[in-house]
C-alpha cells in the first residue's frame, strides 16, 4: 500500500510539474504577445503623429501663403478708392471662402469691424473691437494671435 501511495504522489507531482511547465509556457506566450502589441501600438501612434504633423505643417503653409497674398493685395489698394476696396472685398470673400484649412476667418478693419469672413452663419455686421484677441493683435500687429472661440458683437 505504501508503494501505491508513493506512486500516486509521484504521478501527482509529475502532473503538477507538467501543469506548471504548460502554465509557464502560456504566460510566456501571453507576455510576448503583450509586448508585440505594445510595439505595434507604439509604431502606429508614431505614424499617426507624423501624419498629423505633416497635415498641420501643410495647413499652416497654405494659411501663411493666403495671408501673404491678402497682405500684398491690401497694400495695392488705396483706402480712399471705394470702388477698388469693394472689388478687393469681393475677391477676398471668394479667396477666404475657398480656403479649406481655415474653418472660420474674419478680416477686420482697424476699428474692429468685420470686413470679410468665410462663415456663412455669422452676422452681416459685427465687431471684434472689444474682444481680447483683437486688442492683443492690434497692440502687437507682428504677432500671430490665436484666441479662444468667441462671438462677435452685433451692430445696429
C-alpha positions as CSV (number, residue, x, y, z in Angstrom):
1,X,0.0,0.0,0.0
2,X,2.9,2.3,0.7
3,X,4.2,1.8,-2.8
4,X,0.9,2.6,-4.4
5,X,0.6,5.7,-2.3
6,X,4.2,6.6,-3.2
7,X,3.4,6.1,-6.9
8,X,0.3,8.3,-6.7
9,X,2.3,11.0,-5.1
10,X,4.9,10.7,-7.9
11,X,2.2,10.9,-10.5
12,X,0.6,13.9,-8.8
13,X,4.0,15.7,-8.6
14,X,4.6,14.8,-12.3
15,X,1.1,16.2,-13.2
16,X,1.8,19.3,-11.2
17,X,5.2,19.7,-12.8
18,X,3.7,19.4,-16.3
19,X,0.9,21.8,-15.4
20,X,3.5,24.3,-14.1
21,X,5.5,24.0,-17.3
22,X,2.4,24.4,-19.5
23,X,1.3,27.4,-17.4
24,X,4.7,29.0,-17.7
25,X,4.7,28.5,-21.5
26,X,1.2,30.1,-21.7
27,X,2.2,33.0,-19.5
28,X,5.4,33.5,-21.6
29,X,3.4,33.5,-24.8
30,X,0.9,35.9,-23.4
31,X,3.7,38.2,-22.3
32,X,5.4,38.0,-25.7
33,X,2.0,38.8,-27.4
34,X,1.5,41.8,-25.0
35,X,5.0,43.1,-25.8
36,X,4.5,42.8,-29.6
37,X,1.1,44.5,-29.3
38,X,2.7,47.4,-27.4
39,X,5.4,47.7,-30.1
40,X,2.7,47.8,-32.8
41,X,0.7,50.4,-31.0
42,X,3.8,52.5,-30.4
43,X,4.6,52.3,-34.2
44,X,1.1,53.2,-35.2
45,X,0.9,56.1,-32.7
46,X,4.2,57.4,-34.1
47,X,3.0,57.1,-37.7
48,X,-0.3,58.8,-36.8
49,X,1.5,61.7,-35.1
50,X,3.8,62.1,-38.1
51,X,0.8,62.3,-40.4
52,X,-0.8,64.8,-38.2
53,X,2.4,66.9,-38.1
54,X,2.6,66.8,-41.9
55,X,-1.1,67.8,-42.2
56,X,-0.6,70.7,-39.7
57,X,2.5,71.9,-41.5
58,X,0.8,71.9,-44.9
59,X,-2.3,73.7,-43.5
60,X,-0.1,76.4,-41.8
61,X,1.9,76.8,-45.1
62,X,-1.4,77.3,-47.0
63,X,-2.6,79.8,-44.4
64,X,0.7,81.7,-44.5
65,X,0.5,81.9,-48.3
66,X,-3.1,83.1,-48.1
67,X,-2.1,85.8,-45.5
68,X,0.9,86.9,-47.8
69,X,-1.5,87.1,-50.8
70,X,-4.1,89.1,-48.8
71,X,-1.5,91.5,-47.4
72,X,0.0,92.1,-50.9
73,X,-3.5,92.8,-52.3
74,X,-4.3,95.2,-49.4
75,X,-1.1,97.1,-50.0
76,X,-2.0,97.7,-53.6
77,X,-5.4,99.5,-52.9
78,X,-5.8,103.0,-51.7
79,X,-8.2,103.3,-48.7
80,X,-9.8,106.3,-50.4
81,X,-10.7,104.3,-53.6
82,X,-14.0,102.8,-52.5
83,X,-14.7,101.0,-55.8
84,X,-11.3,99.2,-55.7
85,X,-11.9,98.5,-52.0
86,X,-15.3,96.9,-52.8
87,X,-13.7,94.8,-55.6
88,X,-11.0,93.7,-53.3
89,X,-13.5,92.9,-50.6
90,X,-15.4,90.7,-53.0
91,X,-12.2,89.0,-54.1
92,X,-11.2,88.4,-50.5
93,X,-14.5,86.9,-49.7
94,X,-14.1,84.4,-52.6
95,X,-10.5,83.6,-51.6
96,X,-11.3,83.1,-47.9
97,X,-14.4,81.0,-48.6
98,X,-12.3,78.6,-50.7
99,X,-9.6,78.2,-48.1
100,X,-10.0,74.6,-46.7
101,X,-7.6,74.8,-43.8
102,X,-9.4,77.7,-42.3
103,X,-12.8,76.9,-40.7
104,X,-13.6,80.5,-39.8
105,X,-11.7,83.6,-40.7
106,X,-12.6,87.2,-40.4
107,X,-10.8,90.2,-41.8
108,X,-11.5,93.2,-39.7
109,X,-10.6,96.9,-40.1
110,X,-8.6,98.9,-37.6
111,X,-11.8,99.7,-35.7
112,X,-12.6,96.0,-35.2
113,X,-15.5,95.9,-37.7
114,X,-15.7,92.8,-39.7
115,X,-14.9,93.4,-43.4
116,X,-14.8,90.0,-44.9
117,X,-15.5,86.5,-43.5
118,X,-15.8,82.9,-44.7
119,X,-18.5,81.8,-42.3
120,X,-22.0,81.9,-43.8
121,X,-23.7,81.7,-40.4
122,X,-22.1,84.9,-39.0
123,X,-24.0,88.1,-38.8
124,X,-23.7,90.6,-41.7
125,X,-22.1,93.2,-39.4
126,X,-20.3,92.5,-36.2
127,X,-17.4,94.0,-34.2
128,X,-14.4,92.4,-32.7
129,X,-13.2,95.7,-31.1
130,X,-13.8,94.6,-27.5
131,X,-12.5,91.1,-27.9
132,X,-9.3,90.1,-26.2
133,X,-7.7,88.6,-29.3
134,X,-8.4,91.8,-31.3
135,X,-7.0,94.1,-28.6
136,X,-3.9,91.9,-28.4
137,X,-3.5,91.7,-32.2
138,X,-3.9,95.5,-32.5
139,X,-1.3,96.1,-29.9
140,X,1.1,93.6,-31.4
141,X,0.5,93.5,-35.2
142,X,3.6,91.4,-35.9
143,X,2.5,88.5,-33.8
144,X,0.1,85.7,-34.6
145,X,-2.7,85.7,-32.1
146,X,-4.8,82.6,-31.5
147,X,-7.6,83.1,-29.1
148,X,-10.4,81.0,-27.8
149,X,-13.8,80.8,-29.5
150,X,-15.8,84.0,-29.3
151,X,-18.9,85.5,-30.7
152,X,-18.8,88.9,-32.4
153,X,-20.9,91.8,-31.1
154,X,-24.0,92.8,-33.1
155,X,-24.1,96.3,-34.5
156,X,-27.3,98.1,-35.5
